[in-house]
Amino acid sequence: MSTLHAPRHVAIIMDGNGRWAQNQALPRTAGHEKGAEAVRATVRAARKRGLECLTLFAFSTLNWQRPTDEVRDLMSLLENFLVDELPEMLQNGIRLVAIGERELLPSRVRKRLEETEARTAHNEDMTLVLAVSYDGRRDLVRAARQIAELARRGELLPADVDEAQLAGSLSTADLPDVDLLIRTSGEIRLSGFLPFEACYAELYFTETLWPDFGAEQLDEALANYAHRQRRFGLTGEQAAALG
Ligand code: FPP
């Protein structure tokens, strides 16, 4: 419970594509394209390191407010990623899961996501979760409504609602809690990412801009995590005794 194992579930807020492009005097799209390459490299590295679950914040609900062209480019990148990476996901035992309000996505992207989920559903070596049109509070509200509906139908008593019930009603229902949450680009905030699931996560902030992230930077984050003691409310001595 206390120490220094490899994380089961790593979640990443991929930030800094725009600044990376700006630094190179390139359009923002170029930053997102390079960011998509970083996604490929990071997924590959995570699989090699034996992570059970990797969740990537690819598009937040608030990102819909970006310029239309940028949103369109991001959707295309997502679609291309799903098409290009399917063979490797199948070959490497990667199951793809999408969380977020998929009904808001363009139908082509939604269909591609659902097709990829279906084709990879039986893979067991790693789960890759893409958060698209995702916002943690909205997911909590959706879960609360679902629970309220069960109560209204008489299938659940208010006293039966506990952490497991709530966790099981979130879009991340069958995934382990987040152990390590990484954010790139020097921003130090959580932006509505997995508020319930990452409640006890270790947080890791790096100045690296997302397009420059890859195997080496993931290893740095994992090494940093390995040196932390997770106490879950215990004293350091108690936690150490539990190993
Ligand atoms: C943040 O950078 C990044 C995003 C809003 C989108 C993340 C998307 C990708 C990495 C590429 C496509 C995704 C997949 C899964 C293939 P920003 O634009 O907010 O950067 P800035 O803060 O420097 O402007």
Residues whose N, C-alpha, C, O or C-beta is under 5 A from the ligand:
A	BS01	FPP	M14 D15 G16 N17 G18 R19 W20 H32 G35 A36 V39 F57 A58 L74 L77 L78 F81
